[in-house]
Amino acid sequence: MIRFLIDEDMPRSTAGALRSIGFECYDARDIGLRGADDQVIFEWAQKENCVILTEDLGFSNTLRFPLGSHKGIVIVRYPGEMSTETMNKILIDTLPPIQEELPNNLTIIEPEKIRIRRRT
């Protein structure tokens, strides 16, 4: 099962929602990474074998975070007016079927669309 590091820009409830379906999750705010630089978050996730789950587009920079150099990065792109409950429900429905494709890749989840940039 995939392990996730939930970035601080995600809702507090996301880690609990994903834990409820069997994923192991760490919230950056709970492990001393609140306000940490992206590089620090990235390094922690690699050390702990975690996929980063974030809304931070900085993690989509494949020059800074090359495909294949990490355990996986998932960027969530939902409209600001979407409720936390709806966002979490979409993640609960979306992540299990694609979990095998997350490692080493950059995955962008948008309403009704998933894009996966794969390591070549």
MDTraj code that builds the backbone (N, CA, C; nanometers):
import mdtraj as md
import numpy as np

residues = "MET ILE ARG PHE LEU ILE ASP GLU ASP MET PRO ARG SER THR ALA GLY ALA LEU ARG SER ILE GLY PHE GLU CYS TYR ASP ALA ARG ASP ILE GLY LEU ARG GLY ALA ASP ASP GLN VAL ILE PHE GLU TRP ALA GLN LYS GLU ASN CYS VAL ILE LEU THR GLU ASP LEU GLY PHE SER ASN THR LEU ARG PHE PRO LEU GLY SER HIS LYS GLY ILE VAL ILE VAL ARG TYR PRO GLY GLU MET SER THR GLU THR MET ASN LYS ILE LEU ILE ASP THR LEU PRO PRO ILE GLN GLU GLU LEU PRO ASN ASN LEU THR ILE ILE GLU PRO GLU LYS ILE ARG ILE ARG ARG ARG THR".split()
xyz = np.array([
    [0.0854, -0.1189, 0.0000],
    [0.0000, 0.0000, 0.0000],
    [0.0893, 0.1244, 0.0000],
    [0.0483, 0.2232, -0.0720],
    [0.1208, 0.3492, -0.0843],
    [0.1153, 0.4261, 0.0478],
    [0.2261, 0.4916, 0.0795],
    [0.2334, 0.5822, 0.1943],
    [0.2318, 0.7246, 0.1398],
    [0.1565, 0.8127, 0.2045],
    [0.1461, 0.9511, 0.1598],
    [0.2007, 1.0472, 0.2644],
    [0.2691, 1.1515, 0.2159],
    [0.2985, 1.2691, 0.2959],
    [0.2027, 1.3762, 0.2459],
    [0.1102, 1.4185, 0.3314],
    [0.0102, 1.5184, 0.2967],
    [0.0690, 1.6560, 0.3260],
    [0.0839, 1.7372, 0.2234],
    [0.1405, 1.8713, 0.2385],
    [0.0441, 1.9600, 0.3162],
    [0.0969, 2.0652, 0.3753],
    [0.0162, 2.1513, 0.4614],
    [-0.0885, 2.2320, 0.3862],
    [-0.0825, 2.2358, 0.2542],
    [-0.1846, 2.3094, 0.1799],
    [-0.3101, 2.2260, 0.1539],
    [-0.3057, 2.1004, 0.1930],
    [-0.4224, 2.0123, 0.1795],
    [-0.5091, 2.0238, 0.3050],
    [-0.6377, 1.9896, 0.2938],
    [-0.7237, 1.9940, 0.4136],
    [-0.6729, 1.9005, 0.5232],
    [-0.6924, 1.9410, 0.6460],
    [-0.6529, 1.8599, 0.7615],
    [-0.7172, 1.7217, 0.7575],
    [-0.8374, 1.7138, 0.7056],
    [-0.9128, 1.5892, 0.7074],
    [-0.8677, 1.4882, 0.6013],
    [-0.7836, 1.5288, 0.5081],
    [-0.7450, 1.4395, 0.3994],
    [-0.6698, 1.3170, 0.4494],
    [-0.5776, 1.3347, 0.5419],
    [-0.5026, 1.2198, 0.5939],
    [-0.5976, 1.1177, 0.6559],
    [-0.6920, 1.1635, 0.7348],
    [-0.7879, 1.0726, 0.7969],
    [-0.8751, 1.0019, 0.6944],
    [-0.9159, 1.0749, 0.5918],
    [-0.9988, 1.0149, 0.4864],
    [-0.9225, 0.9036, 0.4157],
    [-0.7955, 0.9271, 0.3857],
    [-0.7165, 0.8246, 0.3174],
    [-0.6803, 0.7085, 0.4104],
    [-0.6599, 0.7389, 0.5374],
    [-0.6357, 0.6303, 0.6339],
    [-0.7570, 0.5382, 0.6437],
    [-0.8762, 0.5955, 0.6288],
    [-0.9988, 0.5160, 0.6422],
    [-1.0112, 0.4093, 0.5335],
    [-0.9361, 0.4244, 0.4240],
    [-0.9390, 0.3230, 0.3186],
    [-0.8070, 0.2455, 0.3120],
    [-0.7262, 0.2581, 0.4178],
    [-0.6089, 0.1729, 0.4308],
    [-0.4746, 0.2321, 0.3954],
    [-0.4697, 0.3573, 0.3519],
    [-0.3407, 0.4186, 0.3213],
    [-0.2736, 0.4653, 0.4503],
    [-0.1425, 0.4580, 0.4525],
    [-0.0647, 0.5145, 0.5626],
    [-0.0342, 0.6586, 0.5244],
    [-0.0675, 0.7536, 0.6122],
    [-0.0531, 0.8952, 0.5803],
    [0.0148, 0.9709, 0.6931],
    [0.0964, 1.0672, 0.6536],
    [0.1594, 1.1607, 0.7461],
    [0.1209, 1.3005, 0.7021],
    [0.0782, 1.3830, 0.7955],
    [0.0453, 1.5219, 0.7658],
    [0.1675, 1.6058, 0.8011],
    [0.2136, 1.6881, 0.7070],
    [0.3334, 1.7699, 0.7284],
    [0.3228, 1.8532, 0.8558],
    [0.2025, 1.8962, 0.8907],
    [0.1841, 1.9794, 1.0101],
    [0.2064, 1.9013, 1.1383],
    [0.1898, 1.7698, 1.1321],
    [0.2014, 1.6875, 1.2528],
    [0.3412, 1.6316, 1.2751],
    [0.4277, 1.6474, 1.1763],
    [0.5622, 1.5877, 1.1886],
    [0.6729, 1.6928, 1.1833],
    [0.6365, 1.8173, 1.2152],
    [0.7367, 1.9234, 1.2236],
    [0.7745, 1.9864, 1.0910],
    [0.6923, 1.9692, 0.9872],
    [0.7249, 2.0264, 0.8565],
    [0.6349, 2.1440, 0.8185],
    [0.5619, 2.1977, 0.9150],
    [0.4784, 2.3160, 0.8870],
    [0.5707, 2.4298, 0.8425],
    [0.5404, 2.4876, 0.7272],
    [0.6194, 2.5999, 0.6764],
    [0.7523, 2.5604, 0.6145],
    [0.7795, 2.4308, 0.6051],
    [0.9077, 2.3851, 0.5506],
    [0.9165, 2.4115, 0.4011],
    [1.0367, 2.4335, 0.3552],
    [1.0650, 2.4515, 0.2131],
    [1.0287, 2.3237, 0.1370],
    [0.9901, 2.3394, 0.0110],
    [0.9544, 2.2233, -0.0706],
    [1.0658, 2.1185, -0.0722],
    [1.1905, 2.1615, -0.0769],
    [1.3022, 2.0665, -0.0820],
    [1.3087, 1.9825, 0.0462],
    [1.2810, 2.0433, 0.1593],
    [1.2814, 1.9711, 0.2868],
    [1.1682, 1.8687, 0.2883],
    [1.0512, 1.9084, 0.2415],
    [0.9372, 1.8161, 0.2340],
    [0.9697, 1.7010, 0.1391],
    [1.0274, 1.7343, 0.0248],
    [1.0655, 1.6336, -0.0736],
    [1.1638, 1.5326, -0.0127],
    [1.2668, 1.5814, 0.0530],
    [1.3680, 1.4930, 0.1114],
    [1.3086, 1.4032, 0.2197],
    [1.2193, 1.4577, 0.3036],
    [1.1554, 1.3757, 0.4072],
    [1.0737, 1.2646, 0.3427],
    [0.9980, 1.3000, 0.2397],
    [0.9134, 1.2010, 0.1717],
    [0.9984, 1.0901, 0.1101],
    [1.1119, 1.1248, 0.0533],
    [1.1970, 1.0226, -0.0076],
    [1.2554, 0.9310, 0.0990],
    [1.2994, 0.9900, 0.2071],
    [1.3582, 0.9114, 0.3167],
    [1.2562, 0.8136, 0.3757],
    [1.1305, 0.8555, 0.3823],
    [1.0249, 0.7738, 0.4424],
    [0.9419, 0.6955, 0.3401],
    [0.9863, 0.6957, 0.2145],
    [0.9172, 0.6227, 0.1066],
    [0.7713, 0.6641, 0.0910],
    [0.7488, 0.7940, 0.0861],
    [0.6132, 0.8471, 0.0745],
    [0.5923, 0.9193, -0.0580],
    [0.4714, 0.9067, -0.1101],
    [0.4254, 0.9879, -0.2217],
    [0.3780, 1.1205, -0.1627],
    [0.4184, 1.2308, -0.2228],
    [0.3751, 1.3629, -0.1769],
    [0.2375, 1.3928, -0.2366],
    [0.1439, 1.4321, -0.1532],
    [0.0100, 1.4734, -0.1967],
    [-0.0047, 1.6206, -0.1624],
    [-0.0214, 1.7050, -0.2636],
    [-0.0144, 1.8487, -0.2440],
    [-0.1011, 1.9239, -0.3437],
    [-0.1246, 2.0510, -0.3148],
    [-0.1856, 2.1421, -0.4118],
    [-0.0804, 2.2386, -0.4658],
    [0.0420, 2.2275, -0.4202],
    [0.1525, 2.3181, -0.4535],
    [0.2076, 2.2866, -0.5926],
    [0.1844, 2.3763, -0.6873],
    [0.2314, 2.3563, -0.8245],
    [0.3836, 2.3565, -0.8356],
    [0.4523, 2.4052, -0.7336],
    [0.5985, 2.4013, -0.7349],
    [0.6522, 2.2602, -0.7487],
    [0.5775, 2.1622, -0.6973],
    [0.6200, 2.0230, -0.7070],
    [0.6026, 1.9665, -0.8479],
    [0.5392, 2.0407, -0.9374],
    [0.5240, 1.9930, -1.0753],
    [0.6454, 2.0271, -1.1612],
    [0.7415, 2.0979, -1.1061],
    [0.8623, 2.1356, -1.1789],
    [0.9514, 2.0126, -1.1953],
    [0.9492, 1.9529, -1.3148],
    [1.0246, 1.8296, -1.3369],
    [1.1747, 1.8545, -1.3524],
    [1.2161, 1.9786, -1.3620],
    [1.3597, 2.0077, -1.3585],
    [1.4097, 2.0003, -1.2148],
    [1.3298, 2.0495, -1.1228],
    [1.3659, 2.0464, -0.9800],
    [1.3396, 1.9092, -0.9179],
    [1.2307, 1.8451, -0.9603],
    [1.1914, 1.7136, -0.9084],
    [1.1731, 1.6179, -1.0267],
    [1.2840, 1.5707, -1.0860],
    [1.2749, 1.4888, -1.2082],
    [1.1962, 1.3594, -1.1877],
    [1.1205, 1.3248, -1.2915],
    [1.0477, 1.1982, -1.2892],
    [1.1468, 1.0847, -1.2667],
    [1.1085, 0.9902, -1.1829],
    [1.1948, 0.8774, -1.1520],
    [1.2904, 0.9022, -1.0369],
    [1.3011, 1.0277, -0.9916],
    [1.3921, 1.0585, -0.8808],
    [1.3208, 1.0606, -0.7468],
    [1.1933, 1.0258, -0.7474],
    [1.1140, 1.0349, -0.6247],
    [1.0150, 0.9197, -0.6167],
    [0.9529, 0.9080, -0.5011],
    [0.8541, 0.8018, -0.4765],
    [0.7193, 0.8327, -0.5401],
    [0.7030, 0.9544, -0.5885],
    [0.5797, 0.9961, -0.6530],
    [0.5320, 1.1292, -0.5984],
    [0.4710, 1.2066, -0.6855],
    [0.4123, 1.3351, -0.6478],
    [0.2725, 1.3404, -0.7088],
    [0.1745, 1.3720, -0.6249],
    [0.0364, 1.3878, -0.6708],
    [-0.0044, 1.5315, -0.6408],
    [-0.0436, 1.6020, -0.7452],
    [-0.0903, 1.7396, -0.7301],
    [-0.2406, 1.7420, -0.7519],
    [-0.3099, 1.7995, -0.6559],
    [-0.4555, 1.8081, -0.6593],
    [-0.4923, 1.9482, -0.7053],
    [-0.5718, 1.9574, -0.8108],
    [-0.6136, 2.0857, -0.8685],
    [-0.7654, 2.0918, -0.8706],
    [-0.8250, 2.1385, -0.7602],
    [-0.9699, 2.1515, -0.7515],
    [-1.0062, 2.2965, -0.7300],
    [-1.1237, 2.3354, -0.7760],
    [-1.1667, 2.4735, -0.7549],
    [-1.1790, 2.5057, -0.6060],
    [-1.1471, 2.6291, -0.5708],
    [-1.1504, 2.6725, -0.4322],
    [-1.2859, 2.6586, -0.3661],
    [-1.3926, 2.6628, -0.4459],
    [-1.5258, 2.6537, -0.3874],
    [-1.5697, 2.5097, -0.3609],
    [-1.4870, 2.4124, -0.4006],
    [-1.5213, 2.2727, -0.3746],
    [-1.5070, 2.2435, -0.2257],
    [-1.6037, 2.1759, -0.1697],
    [-1.5982, 2.1461, -0.0271],
    [-1.4888, 2.0435, 0.0023],
    [-1.4381, 2.0487, 0.1235],
    [-1.3371, 1.9524, 0.1682],
    [-1.3906, 1.8103, 0.1584],
    [-1.5153, 1.7915, 0.1958],
    [-1.5756, 1.6588, 0.1907],
    [-1.5786, 1.6047, 0.0482],
    [-1.6134, 1.6899, -0.0469],
    [-1.6174, 1.6482, -0.1869],
    [-1.4768, 1.6141, -0.2362],
    [-1.3801, 1.6991, -0.2031],
    [-1.2423, 1.6733, -0.2444],
    [-1.1929, 1.5395, -0.1883],
    [-1.2160, 1.5169, -0.0609],
    [-1.1723, 1.3914, 0.0003],
    [-1.2417, 1.2709, -0.0626],
    [-1.3701, 1.2839, -0.0932],
    [-1.4439, 1.1743, -0.1568],
    [-1.3848, 1.1417, -0.2937],
    [-1.3508, 1.2449, -0.3695],
    [-1.2902, 1.2229, -0.5011],
    [-1.1556, 1.1525, -0.4856],
    [-1.0753, 1.1931, -0.3883],
    [-0.9459, 1.1282, -0.3661],
    [-0.9640, 0.9825, -0.3234],
    [-1.0618, 0.9565, -0.2382],
    [-1.0910, 0.8189, -0.1946],
    [-1.1293, 0.7325, -0.3146],
    [-1.2033, 0.7888, -0.4078],
    [-1.2454, 0.7138, -0.5264],
    [-1.1352, 0.7025, -0.6312],
    [-1.0488, 0.8039, -0.6392],
    [-0.9503, 0.8129, -0.7465],
    [-0.8192, 0.7413, -0.7160],
    [-0.7678, 0.7539, -0.5949],
    [-0.6326, 0.7046, -0.5663],
    [-0.6176, 0.5524, -0.5667],
    [-0.7087, 0.4756, -0.5076],
    [-0.6864, 0.3303, -0.5076],
    [-0.6681, 0.2682, -0.6468],
    [-0.7500, 0.3032, -0.7457],
    [-0.7320, 0.2387, -0.8768],
    [-0.6020, 0.2760, -0.9485],
    [-0.5417, 0.3913, -0.9142],
    [-0.4194, 0.4332, -0.9835],
    [-0.2948, 0.4204, -0.8970],
    [-0.3070, 0.3621, -0.7777],
    [-0.1945, 0.3623, -0.6842],
    [-0.0689, 0.2970, -0.7405],
    [-0.0824, 0.1977, -0.8267],
    [0.0350, 0.1307, -0.8840],
    [0.1110, 0.2218, -0.9798],
    [0.0446, 0.3251, -1.0296],
    [0.1078, 0.4169, -1.1240],
    [0.1710, 0.5386, -1.0568],
    [0.1537, 0.5557, -0.9274],
    [0.2031, 0.6746, -0.8593],
    [0.3548, 0.6777, -0.8411],
    [0.4197, 0.5680, -0.8026],
    [0.5640, 0.5755, -0.7792],
    [0.6422, 0.6223, -0.9020],
    [0.7367, 0.7124, -0.8773],
    [0.8281, 0.7675, -0.9779],
    [0.7646, 0.8675, -1.0737],
    [0.6330, 0.8847, -1.0674],
    [0.5624, 0.9681, -1.1638],
    [0.5032, 1.0928, -1.0998],
    [0.4651, 1.1867, -1.1859],
    [0.3930, 1.3061, -1.1450],
    [0.2485, 1.2883, -1.1887],
    [0.1579, 1.2909, -1.0931],
    [0.0159, 1.2723, -1.1215],
    [-0.0585, 1.4000, -1.0859],
    [-0.1409, 1.4459, -1.1782],
    [-0.2217, 1.5655, -1.1539],
    [-0.3684, 1.5231, -1.1594],
    [-0.4375, 1.5474, -1.0475],
    [-0.5790, 1.5104, -1.0376],
    [-0.6617, 1.6379, -1.0422],
    [-0.7492, 1.6446, -1.1418],
    [-0.8399, 1.7569, -1.1590],
    [-0.9824, 1.7019, -1.1639],
    [-1.0807, 1.7892, -1.1508],
    [-1.2182, 1.7380, -1.1625],
    [-1.2359, 1.6626, -1.2952],
    [-1.2739, 1.5378, -1.2841],
    [-1.3031, 1.4521, -1.3983],
    [-1.1852, 1.4312, -1.4928],
    [-1.0620, 1.4474, -1.4435],
    [-0.9450, 1.4294, -1.5280],
    [-0.8240, 1.3922, -1.4431],
    [-0.7506, 1.2915, -1.4895],
    [-0.6255, 1.2522, -1.4248],
    [-0.5181, 1.2505, -1.5324],
    [-0.4074, 1.3203, -1.5049],
    [-0.2929, 1.3184, -1.5968],
    [-0.1744, 1.2594, -1.5230],
    [-0.1058, 1.1662, -1.5872],
    [0.0107, 1.1049, -1.5267],
    [0.1291, 1.1260, -1.6202],
    [0.2301, 1.1970, -1.5710],
    [0.3556, 1.2118, -1.6451],
    [0.4476, 1.1028, -1.5952],
    [0.4793, 1.0111, -1.6861],
    [0.5559, 0.8935, -1.6487],
    [0.7041, 0.9111, -1.6774],
    [0.7812, 0.8440, -1.5956],
    [0.9249, 0.8371, -1.6167],
    [0.9471, 0.7566, -1.7445],
    [1.0367, 0.8023, -1.8297],
    [1.0643, 0.7287, -1.9530],
    [1.1961, 0.6556, -1.9455],
])
top = md.Topology()
chain = top.add_chain()
for i, resn in enumerate(residues, 1):
    res = top.add_residue(resn, chain, resSeq=i)
    for name in ("N", "CA", "C"):
        top.add_atom(name, md.element.get_by_symbol(name[0]), res)
traj = md.Trajectory(xyz[None], top)
